[in-house]
Structures are given as C-alpha cells and as structure tokens.
C-alpha cells in the first residue's frame, strides 16, 4: 500500500507544481494519496491569529472516501483555538513532529471534537513554510483504530513537503505578478510623460 502511495505522491508533486495550489488541484492531490493509502479523509488546516493574538486553525481543503462524512463545511472546524481545544498539538506540530492516535488519547474537548467526526484514529503532520509553522495535513481512519506505521508517517511527511513546495511557488508567482504590474505601471507613466 505504501508503494502505491509513493507513486501517487510523485503524481501529486507534479500536479501541485505544474497546476498550482488551487482548491481543485489540492483536493485532487489529497484524494490520490488518500485512495492509495486507503484512508477515509485527508485534509489541510491553515493557522492564523485571532484579533487578540490567539493561535487558531481552520480547515481549508478536504478529500473524503464514500464511507466518511465530509467535514469541510463543519463550522466547528473553523477558527479552532489551539490553546482551548488542541493544546497538546502545539508543541509537536510547531517542532516538526507528527500527532497520532485515537480520540480517547486526547483530552476534552479535543476528544469530543474528533469523535463527532467519527474518527477512529488520525495522523497529523505539520506544514512548514519558510521556517514557519503554516498549518497541518492529516489522515483520518473512520473504520478502524490504525497503528500508523512509519511508512504511512513518511507518506504524510512527503505530502506535507509537496504542499509546502506548491505554496512557496504560489507565493512566488503572486509576488512576481505584483512586480510585473508595478513595472507596467512605471513604464506606462514614463511613456505618458514623454509623449
């Protein structure tokens, strides 16, 4: 199964770099890896700061197998304060480590939040961008309590790296577009003053 996932990762890396970090491309990428590993849900959460500086996470992308309910529109997964709901995740994720287990392995209210999504076990890996903890990508198994062998953790880490690479390229493309627009405006101003 892991060999299929590694093959899918090659396709996913090409897809994300060639077509960009767009919602359809990200969902397709998550689906290819999720199907190859036979997981029930693959998702991406992005970190942000609340008005008071609180560290939050919100689900941005998702793929789910037919046996798992979609959670992308679940309001409980938007602006989730780490310190209140997922305090035990901050240290490992911010230092580049995975978080894994079943809902019972986590304290309330994380346990209830995970159980409400029918999660039997999960594996979560940080996404790091420019040395900064940007968010996380995760796998859910809604059918069994999975042990998450090292090979599956490696696949998730590789997916995290592919997503981070695509995000970096998207930021560079955006910056380049901005510079090009500024140069065009300067050229247009210069042309209008000389005519």
PALUMKOL-22285 format. One line per 10 residues: number of its first residue (from 1); their letters; for each residue x, y, z of N, C-alpha, C. Coordinates in steps of 0.02 Angstrom, whole numbers, plus 50000, padded with zeros to 5 digits. Atoms other than C-alpha are relative to their C-alpha. Example, Ala and Ser with C-alpha at 12.3 -4.5 7.8 and 13.67 -1.06 7.14 Angstrom:
1) as) 50045,49941,50000,50615,49775,50390,50045,50060,50000  49958,49941,49997,50684,49947,50357,49961,50055,50037
//
This chain:
1) xxxxxxxxxx) 50041,49940,50000,50000,50000,50000,50043,50063,50000  49957,49941,49998,50141,50122,50041,50033,50012,49933  49969,49990,50065,50221,50090,49871,49952,50036,49952  50051,49965,50040,50057,50144,49787,49997,50074,50020  50003,49931,49975,50057,50299,49897,50060,50040,49976  49941,49964,50025,50235,50344,49847,49993,50016,49926  50012,49987,50071,50187,50327,49664,49950,50058,49993  50049,49946,50001,50036,50438,49697,50032,50066,50018  49965,49939,49980,50150,50564,49783,50039,50032,49943  49964,49973,50059,50255,50582,49625,49951,50038,49956
11) xxxxxxxxxx) 50050,49968,50041,50097,50622,49527,49974,50064,50033  50025,49943,49962,50036,50739,49664,50049,50058,49998  49949,49947,50001,50200,50835,49669,50000,50036,49933  50002,49970,50067,50193,50861,49481,49937,50042,49991  50064,49965,50006,50009,50911,49488,50003,50068,50035  49999,49938,49961,50037,51041,49625,50050,50050,49973  49951,49953,50026,50193,51115,49548,49980,50026,49931  50019,49979,50068,50126,51118,49369,49937,50042,49999  50065,49967,50004,49948,51174,49404,49988,50049,50057  50006,49950,49947,49971,51270,49566,49958,49979,50059
21) xxxxxxxxxx) 50035,50013,49937,49899,51274,49741,49930,50030,49995  50069,49978,50009,49718,51294,49688,49954,49948,50031  50043,50047,49964,49569,51214,49778,49988,49933,49964  50011,50063,50037,49531,51087,49640,50061,49957,49997  49937,50038,50003,49713,51036,49624,50017,49970,50067  49984,50026,49933,49737,51019,49812,49954,49942,50017  50048,50055,49986,49578,50913,49829,50018,49938,49960  49980,50057,50041,49634,50803,49685,50063,49967,50029  49939,50027,49971,49806,50783,49764,49986,49961,50064  50018,50034,49938,49732,50738,49934,49965,49934,49985
31) xxxxxxxxxx) 50037,50060,50019,49617,50612,49850,50045,49945,49974  49955,50051,50027,49756,50524,49757,50038,49965,50055  49962,50030,49945,49857,50497,49915,49953,49962,50047  50048,50034,49956,49704,50454,50020,49977,49933,49973  50022,50063,50031,49645,50322,49897,50057,49949,50000  49943,50045,50001,49820,50248,49883,50014,49969,50068  49988,50026,49932,49834,50229,50073,49938,49970,50032  50063,50026,49974,49652,50177,50096,49982,50033,50067  50025,49962,49942,49616,50314,50224,49932,50029,49982  50069,49977,50011,49444,50390,50244,49994,50075,49989
41) xxxxxxxxxx) 50002,49928,50007,49486,50575,50250,50071,50026,49998  49936,49964,50001,49633,50686,50203,49982,50074,49998  50021,49930,49994,49629,50870,50247,50061,50044,50014  49949,49949,49987,49730,51030,50262,49968,50054,50043  50020,49945,49957,49712,51156,50404,50053,50054,49995  49954,49943,50001,49789,51330,50398,49998,50036,50067  49997,49961,49939,49848,51425,50551,49987,50074,49986  50010,49927,50004,49800,51606,50584,50001,50026,50072  50003,49968,49933,49795,51729,50729,49934,50036,50006  50060,49962,49985,49637,51796,50808,50017,50072,50015
51) xxxxxxxxxx) 49990,49929,49985,49614,51981,50844,50040,50011,50064  49964,49995,49936,49683,51950,51019,50067,49964,49999  49936,50034,50007,49834,51855,50952,49997,49925,50011  50008,50072,49989,49764,51681,50990,50016,49961,49937  49983,50044,50056,49834,51544,50878,49940,49956,49984  50059,50036,50023,49692,51468,50776,50018,49955,49942  49993,50040,50061,49673,51334,50643,49931,49993,49969  50062,50008,50038,49540,51317,50507,50010,49952,49943  49996,50047,50056,49505,51178,50384,49990,50038,49935  50003,49966,50065,49537,51237,50205,49986,49952,49943
61) xxxxxxxxxx) 50007,50048,50055,49540,51079,50097,49985,49932,50029  50017,50066,49976,49474,50903,50110,49985,49954,49941  50024,50055,50042,49451,50739,50019,49973,49948,50048  50025,50054,49958,49343,50602,50093,49975,49942,49957  50024,50060,50031,49305,50423,50044,49924,49997,50009  50073,50006,49997,49124,50372,50017,49975,49980,50070  50022,50023,49934,49117,50292,50190,50006,50053,50055  49989,49948,49950,49164,50454,50280,49961,50063,49983  50037,49938,50011,49061,50611,50303,50048,50057,49986  49960,49940,50015,49129,50772,50228,49996,50047,50060
71) xxxxxxxxxx) 49996,49954,49943,49185,50898,50359,50020,50070,49980  49975,49935,50022,49240,51045,50252,49954,50057,50019  50047,49948,49982,49082,51143,50292,49980,49999,50074  50015,50005,49929,49084,51098,50477,50025,50064,50035  49978,49937,49968,49086,51266,50571,50044,49988,50061  49958,50014,49941,49167,51181,50722,50074,49992,49981  49930,50009,50023,49325,51160,50615,50028,50065,49971  49976,49935,50022,49345,51346,50580,50019,50041,50062  49975,49958,49945,49447,51461,50692,50001,49964,50067  49994,50041,49940,49482,51324,50818,50060,50025,50040
81) xxxxxxxxxx) 49943,49976,49960,49589,51396,50960,50040,49940,50027  49957,50055,49976,49735,51279,50992,50001,49996,50076  49991,50002,49928,49753,51331,51174,49939,49973,50037  50061,50024,49968,49572,51287,51214,49982,49929,49979  50024,50063,50027,49541,51135,51102,50055,49949,49987  49946,50045,50020,49707,51062,51043,50067,50019,50031  49937,49976,49971,49839,51118,51169,50058,49951,49994  49946,50049,50003,49936,50955,51161,50029,49992,49930  49975,50004,50069,49960,50976,50972,50053,50053,49986  49958,49942,50017,50055,51141,50977,50074,49982,50002
91) xxxxxxxxxx) 49929,50014,49993,50224,51081,51040,50025,49952,49946  49973,50045,50052,50244,50929,50924,49995,50030,49930  50008,49974,50068,50174,51013,50768,50047,50059,49987  49957,49942,50011,50270,51175,50792,50074,49981,49998  49930,50022,50003,50431,51074,50811,50010,49946,49947  49991,50044,50057,50402,50968,50655,49982,49927,50011  50017,50069,49986,50334,50810,50736,49927,49985,49983  50068,50020,50014,50177,50711,50696,49960,49992,50065  50047,50016,49946,50024,50690,50807,49959,49942,49975  50041,50057,50022,49935,50523,50801,49967,49968,50060
101) xxxxxxxxxx) 50035,50035,49947,49813,50419,50900,49926,49994,49985  50073,50004,50005,49631,50384,50929,49971,50056,50044  50028,49946,49960,49510,50511,51003,50010,49992,50075  49994,50010,49927,49524,50431,51175,50070,50018,50026  49933,49980,49980,49710,50476,51175,50007,50074,50015  49997,49927,49992,49667,50661,51183,49951,50022,50054  50043,49973,49947,49592,50763,51324,49941,50037,49970  50057,49959,50021,49424,50851,51313,50024,50072,49995  50053,50013,50048,49368,50949,51214,50024,49970,49933  49975,50029,50063,49482,50878,51076,49967,49933,49988
111) xxxxxxxxxx) 50030,50066,50008,49414,50704,51108,49930,50004,49970  50069,49994,50025,49234,50757,51080,49998,50027,49929  49998,49973,50068,49278,50858,50925,50019,49946,49950  49979,50054,50044,49366,50708,50848,49946,49946,49995  50052,50051,50000,49230,50585,50899,49939,50023,49959  50058,49975,50037,49096,50698,50822,50009,49993,49924  49986,50011,50071,49182,50670,50653,50008,49926,49983  49996,50073,50009,49176,50479,50675,50072,49976,49990  49930,50020,50008,49366,50472,50683,50016,49944,50050  49976,50055,49957,49435,50308,50750,50074,50008,50014
121) xxxxxxxxxx) 49929,49984,49990,49617,50360,50726,50021,50052,49949  49976,49947,50045,49713,50504,50649,50076,50004,50002  49928,49986,50006,49887,50551,50592,50005,50069,49970  49995,49930,50021,49930,50736,50575,50073,50020,49996  49931,49978,50011,50090,50815,50508,50000,50075,49987  49998,49928,50012,50140,50999,50511,50020,50016,49928  49978,49970,50062,50159,51101,50353,50041,50061,50019  49955,49945,49983,50308,51217,50369,50018,50037,49937  49988,49957,50058,50333,51362,50251,50048,50055,50020  49950,49948,49984,50490,51469,50257,50021,49999,50073
131) xxxxxxxxxx) 49981,50005,49929,50534,51403,50430,49944,50014,50048  50058,49983,49958,50361,51449,50495,49949,49944,49997  50052,50051,49997,50228,51326,50552,49936,50030,49970  50056,49973,50039,50093,51362,50421,49933,49968,50019  50061,50037,49987,49966,51228,50469,50015,49926,50004  49988,50072,49999,49945,51040,50455,49957,49964,49949  50036,50046,50043,49890,50899,50342,49989,49936,50039  50014,50060,49960,49808,50743,50411,49962,49947,49964  50037,50058,50022,49738,50571,50380,49953,49979,50056  50047,50029,49953,49582,50503,50466,49982,49929,49977
141) xxxxxxxxxx) 50030,50066,50012,49529,50321,50479,49936,49999,50041  50064,50000,49966,49344,50313,50521,49972,49930,50010  50023,50069,49994,49332,50123,50517,50037,49960,50053  49960,50039,49953,49474,50057,50625,50048,50044,50038  49946,49966,49964,49600,50109,50755,50065,49978,49969  49941,50016,50040,49750,50113,50643,50064,50015,50040  49937,49991,49964,49928,50095,50708,50045,50053,49968  49959,49950,50037,50002,50215,50577,50074,49981,50000  49929,50020,50004,50165,50126,50534,50043,50057,49973  49952,49948,50021,50322,50227,50494,49992,50018,49926
151) xxxxxxxxxx) 50008,49987,50072,50292,50209,50306,49944,50050,49988  50057,49954,50009,50124,50298,50321,50017,50070,50026  49977,49935,49976,50202,50437,50425,50045,50032,49949  49955,49974,50052,50334,50456,50289,49962,50026,49940  50042,49977,50056,50200,50469,50155,49968,50067,50018  50032,49937,49980,50111,50605,50255,50051,50057,50001  49947,49949,50000,50276,50699,50279,50016,50022,49929  49986,49984,50070,50309,50689,50092,49943,50042,49970  50057,49960,50023,50133,50754,50057,50004,50071,50029  49990,49934,49969,50165,50897,50180,50052,50040,49962
161) xxxxxxxxxx) 49948,49966,50037,50325,50939,50087,49977,50022,49931  50027,49982,50066,50235,50936,49918,49953,50060,50006  50046,49944,49990,50100,51052,49985,50039,50064,50015  49959,49942,49984,50231,51170,50059,50036,50026,49938  49967,49979,50062,50326,51172,49894,49953,50036,49953  50050,49968,50042,50168,51214,49799,49980,50069,50027  50016,49935,49969,50125,51352,49923,50055,50051,49988  49944,49955,50013,50300,51426,49904,49997,50026,49928  50005,49980,50070,50280,51427,49715,49942,50048,49989  50058,49955,50007,50108,51508,49730,50017,50069,50025
171) xxxxxxxxxx) 49980,49934,49972,50181,51647,49839,50049,50035,49953  49952,49970,50046,50325,51674,49718,49965,50025,49937  50037,49979,50059,50206,51680,49569,49961,50064,50014  50039,49941,49981,50097,51806,49661,50046,50061,50006  49953,49944,49993,50248,51914,49705,50025,50022,49932  49977,49983,50068,50310,51906,49525,49946,50038,49962  50055,49965,50033,50140,51957,49461,49994,50072,50025  50002,49932,49972,50141,52106,49580,50057,50043,49974  49943,49963,50026,50315,52159,49523,49988,50018,49927  50014,49986,50071,50262,52144,49340,49949,50055,49993
181) xxxxxxxxxx) 50051,49947,50002,50109,52252,49373,50031,50068,50017  49967,49937,49982,50218,52384,49458,50044,50025,49943  49958,49981,50056,50341,52383,49313,49959,50027,49942  50044,49976,50054,50199,52402,49186,49975,50070,50016  50025,49934,49980,50131,52549,49286,50054,50053,49992  49944,49953,50008,50303,52633,49289,50013,50014,49927  49990,49991,50072,50327,52605,49103,49946,50042,49970  50056,49961,50026,50154,52673,49066,50005,50073,50021  49991,49931,49977,50188,52829,49173,50056,50035,49961  49943,49971,50037,50355,52857,49088,49980,50015,49928
191) xxxxx) 50021,49991,50069,50276,52836,48917,49953,50059,49994  50048,49945,50003,50137,52960,48958,50034,50067,50012  49966,49936,49987,50259,53093,49022,50046,50020,49942  49957,49983,50057,50369,53082,48867,49961,50015,49937  50038,49987,50062,50228,53095,48742,49963,50066,50003
//
